[in-house]
Amino acid sequence: MGSCSSLPDIRAAAERAQPDVILMDVESDRCDGRAVLREVREAVPKAGVLVLSASPSPDLLSDVMSAGAAGFL
């Protein structure tokens, strides 16, 4: 279990931990959540990534599912 705030830190932590599941907030003011999702999927392809968002945007749902999210809450 961990928490990261920059894309390089997130990728490094995911590669180190090799988690089965990753829970992430796609709407961060620190980095682009879609880019993070793509990086995480590349770093740990076996991990299921569940994306959280308070946004009701259907475009966001489509974007994250296309980027490899296993689910969206």
ChimeraX attribute file (.defattr): number of C-alpha atoms within 10 A of each C-alpha:
attribute: neighborCount
match mode: 1-to-1
recipient: residues
	/A:1	9
	/A:2	8
	/A:3	9
	/A:4	12
	/A:5	11
	/A:6	12
	/A:7	18
	/A:8	12
	/A:9	12
	/A:10	19
	/A:11	20
	/A:12	14
	/A:13	18
	/A:14	23
	/A:15	14
	/A:16	11
	/A:17	11
	/A:18	15
	/A:19	16
	/A:20	12
	/A:21	14
	/A:22	20
	/A:23	15
	/A:24	18
	/A:25	16
	/A:26	22
	/A:27	16
	/A:28	12
	/A:29	8
	/A:30	9
	/A:31	13
	/A:32	13
	/A:33	18
	/A:34	22
	/A:35	14
	/A:36	20
	/A:37	26
	/A:38	17
	/A:39	18
	/A:40	24
	/A:41	20
	/A:42	15
	/A:43	18
	/A:44	20
	/A:45	15
	/A:46	12
	/A:47	18
	/A:48	18
	/A:49	24
	/A:50	20
	/A:51	22
	/A:52	14
	/A:53	15
	/A:54	9
	/A:55	12
	/A:56	9
	/A:57	10
	/A:58	8
	/A:59	10
	/A:60	16
	/A:61	18
	/A:62	12
	/A:63	13
	/A:64	22
	/A:65	18
	/A:66	12
	/A:67	16
	/A:68	18
	/A:69	24
	/A:70	15
	/A:71	14
	/A:72	18
	/A:73	12
